[in-house]
Amino acid sequence: MERKFKKNLLAKPKKLSTKILERKDISDDLWLIWIEKPKDFSFKAGQYCTIGTGNIERAYSIVSSPHEDTLELFVELVPPPEGNLTPLLWELSVGDIVSIRPRAKGLFVFKSKLKNQLMISTVTGIVPYVSILREYIHNNQNEHIFHVLQGASYINEFTYDGELTQLANTYSDFIKYIPTISRPNESENAGWNGATGRVNNLIADYIDQNNLTSEDTILYGCGHPEMIETVKDQFIPQGFQVEEERFWKEDD
């Protein structure tokens, strides 16, 4: 009893306070924020933090890699009644305070066992992959090949396509990036000359064209739950290991 009591006295607070340092609006329902990283806050690339305002909290995958000084988040506005937190976050500006849980969590992290890392995402699902790639490059690693496939309805939803394209050009021997638009005929996508179609419909051809096998390739799925289920249903029976993360309109 005494040992337990002492442990409770030393326990970290359930919530910390942190400040919004920067905000960048991407569209009418997508934006980036950078918040202070609390002292002693540590995480693995691909994990998530839990932030909130008032009594409402939500988990967000962290875009930043662990060596960075701030926590970068990519947020999608989910309007009421489904969304409770993001409408409140939407109203916040630089200098405003949000709460954050003192520990990052999550098992959706880099699995280094297999050489080929096939990362599939929709919109904000790209976040953990950006974190993993930033950390991988920071650590001067080059033993794996990253195949990053990202789907979106509109060009401006990619958000990190500039960074990922630059990484793919700079580290072309081990980073591949393929963005695809599911609505190529919409006026908002005028001028698009890249891949088209839903991202899950590109995977099988991509695997064949790059000679990927279940023995040397791990699949990751992050984003729309239907996309993740499709990937699992299609590739688990083929012997592929599929890791999944779900951060798509799960505002609670």
C-alpha positions in Angstrom: 0.0 0.0 0.0 2.8 2.4 0.9 4.6 1.8 -2.5 1.4 2.4 -4.4 0.7 5.6 -2.5 4.2 7.0 -3.3 3.7 6.1 -7.0 0.5 8.0 -7.1 2.2 11.1 -5.6 4.7 11.0 -8.4 2.2 10.4 -11.2 2.1 12.8 -14.0 -1.0 15.0 -14.4 -3.6 13.7 -16.7 -3.5 16.9 -18.8 -1.0 19.5 -19.7 -1.5 22.9 -21.2 0.2 23.9 -24.5 0.1 26.8 -26.8 -0.7 27.1 -30.5 2.4 28.5 -32.2 1.3 28.6 -35.8 -1.7 27.8 -38.0 -2.1 27.3 -41.7 -5.4 26.9 -43.4 -5.4 24.5 -46.3 -9.0 24.5 -47.4 -12.4 25.2 -45.8 -12.1 22.0 -43.8 -8.4 21.2 -43.5 -5.7 23.0 -41.6 -2.3 22.6 -40.0 -1.4 23.7 -36.5 1.9 23.7 -34.7 1.8 23.5 -30.9 4.5 23.6 -28.2 6.0 20.3 -27.3 5.8 20.0 -23.5 9.0 19.3 -21.7 9.8 15.6 -21.5 7.1 14.7 -24.1 8.5 11.9 -26.2 7.0 9.8 -29.0 7.8 7.4 -31.7 7.3 8.4 -35.3 3.8 7.3 -36.3 2.3 7.7 -32.8 -0.5 10.1 -31.8 -1.1 12.7 -29.1 -4.4 13.5 -27.5 -5.3 17.2 -27.4 -8.5 19.0 -26.5 -10.2 22.1 -25.3 -12.6 22.2 -22.3 -13.7 18.6 -21.6 -13.5 17.4 -25.1 -10.4 15.5 -26.4 -9.3 13.7 -29.5 -6.3 11.7 -30.7 -4.3 13.1 -33.6 -1.4 11.4 -35.3 1.7 13.6 -35.1 3.2 14.9 -38.4 6.5 15.9 -36.7 9.3 13.4 -36.2 10.6 13.0 -32.6 13.7 15.1 -33.2 11.6 18.2 -34.0 11.0 21.0 -31.4 7.2 21.4 -32.0 4.2 19.1 -32.5 2.7 19.5 -36.0 -0.8 18.3 -36.6 -3.0 18.0 -39.7 -6.7 18.5 -38.8 -9.9 17.8 -40.7 -13.0 19.8 -39.7 -15.9 17.5 -38.8 -19.1 19.5 -38.4 -21.8 18.7 -35.8 -23.4 16.5 -34.9 -20.6 14.0 -35.7 -17.9 16.4 -34.8 -17.5 17.8 -31.3 -13.9 18.9 -31.0 -12.8 20.0 -34.4 -15.4 22.9 -34.6 -13.9 24.2 -31.4 -10.3 23.9 -32.6 -11.3 25.6 -35.9 -12.0 28.8 -33.9 -8.6 28.8 -32.2 -5.7 31.0 -33.3 -2.0 31.4 -32.6 -1.5 32.0 -28.9 -4.6 30.1 -27.8 -4.2 27.2 -25.3 -5.1 23.6 -25.8 -4.7 20.6 -23.4 -2.5 17.6 -24.2 -2.1 14.3 -22.5 1.4 13.9 -21.2 2.1 10.6 -23.1 1.9 9.8 -26.8 0.4 6.4 -27.7 -0.1 4.1 -30.7 1.3 1.0 -32.3 1.2 2.3 -35.9 4.9 2.8 -36.1 7.7 1.8 -38.5 8.1 -2.0 -38.7 11.6 -2.5 -40.0 11.7 -6.3 -40.5 10.7 -6.2 -44.3 12.6 -4.2 -46.9 9.6 -2.8 -48.8 7.3 -0.4 -46.9 4.1 0.1 -48.8 2.2 3.0 -47.2 -1.4 3.6 -48.3 -3.4 6.6 -47.2 -6.3 9.0 -47.8 -5.9 12.7 -47.0 -5.0 13.1 -43.3 -4.0 9.5 -43.2 -0.6 10.6 -44.7 0.4 12.0 -41.4 2.2 9.1 -39.7 4.1 8.3 -42.9 5.5 11.8 -43.1 6.6 11.5 -39.5 8.3 8.1 -40.2 10.0 9.4 -43.3 11.3 12.5 -41.6 12.8 10.4 -38.8 14.2 7.8 -41.1 16.1 10.5 -43.1 17.2 12.3 -39.9 18.7 9.0 -38.7 20.6 8.6 -42.0 19.0 5.3 -42.8 18.7 3.8 -46.3 18.1 0.1 -45.8 14.4 0.1 -46.8 12.3 1.2 -49.8 9.2 3.3 -49.0 6.3 3.2 -51.5 3.9 6.0 -50.5 0.5 5.9 -52.2 -2.0 8.7 -51.3 -5.5 9.2 -52.4 -7.6 12.3 -52.3 -10.7 13.8 -54.0 -9.1 17.2 -54.7 -5.5 18.4 -55.3 -5.5 20.7 -52.3 -6.2 17.8 -49.9 -2.8 16.3 -50.4 -1.1 19.1 -48.4 2.2 17.2 -48.0 2.6 16.4 -51.7 5.3 19.1 -52.1 7.4 17.7 -49.3 6.9 14.1 -50.4 7.7 14.8 -54.0 10.9 16.6 -53.0 11.9 13.6 -50.8 11.1 11.2 -53.6 13.4 13.3 -55.9 16.2 13.6 -53.4 16.1 10.0 -52.2 14.8 8.4 -55.4 16.6 5.1 -54.5 14.4 4.5 -51.5 11.4 6.8 -51.5 8.6 6.6 -54.1 5.5 8.8 -53.9 2.3 8.3 -56.0 -0.6 10.7 -55.3 -3.9 9.9 -57.0 -7.1 11.9 -57.6 -10.5 10.1 -57.4 -12.4 13.0 -59.1 -10.2 14.1 -62.0 -13.0 15.7 -63.9 -13.9 18.2 -61.2 -13.0 21.8 -62.0 -11.0 22.0 -58.7 -8.6 19.5 -60.2 -8.1 21.2 -63.6 -4.5 20.6 -64.8 -4.0 17.4 -62.9 -1.8 15.0 -64.9 -1.0 12.4 -62.3 -2.6 9.1 -61.4 -6.4 8.9 -61.2 -8.8 6.7 -59.3 -9.3 5.6 -55.7 -6.0 4.7 -54.1 -7.0 1.2 -53.1 -7.6 0.4 -56.8 -4.0 1.2 -57.7 -2.3 -1.1 -55.2 -2.5 -4.4 -57.0 -1.0 -3.0 -60.2 1.6 -1.2 -58.2 2.6 -4.4 -56.4 2.9 -6.3 -59.7 4.8 -3.5 -61.5 7.4 -3.3 -58.7 7.7 -7.0 -58.1 6.6 -6.7 -54.4 5.8 -9.9 -52.6 4.4 -10.9 -49.2 7.9 -12.1 -48.2 9.5 -8.7 -48.6 6.7 -6.2 -48.3 4.6 -4.9 -45.4 1.4 -2.8 -46.1 0.2 0.0 -44.0 -3.3 1.5 -44.2 -4.3 4.9 -42.7 -7.3 7.0 -43.5 -10.8 6.2 -44.6 -12.0 3.0 -42.9 -13.5 1.6 -46.1 -10.2 2.0 -47.8 -8.5 0.1 -44.9 -11.0 -2.7 -45.0 -10.6 -3.1 -48.7 -6.9 -3.3 -48.4 -7.2 -5.9 -45.6 -9.8 -8.0 -47.5 -7.7 -8.0 -50.7 -4.1 -8.5 -49.4 -4.3 -10.4 -46.1 -5.5 -13.5 -48.0 -2.5 -13.1 -50.3 -0.2 -13.5 -47.3 0.7 -9.8 -46.8 1.0 -8.3 -43.3 -1.3 -5.3 -43.1 -0.9 -2.7 -40.3 -3.9 -0.4 -39.9 -4.6 3.0 -38.3 -7.9 4.8 -38.3 -8.0 8.5 -38.1 -10.9 9.6 -40.3 -13.8 11.6 -38.9 -13.6 9.9 -35.6 -14.1 13.1 -33.6 -15.2 12.3 -30.0 
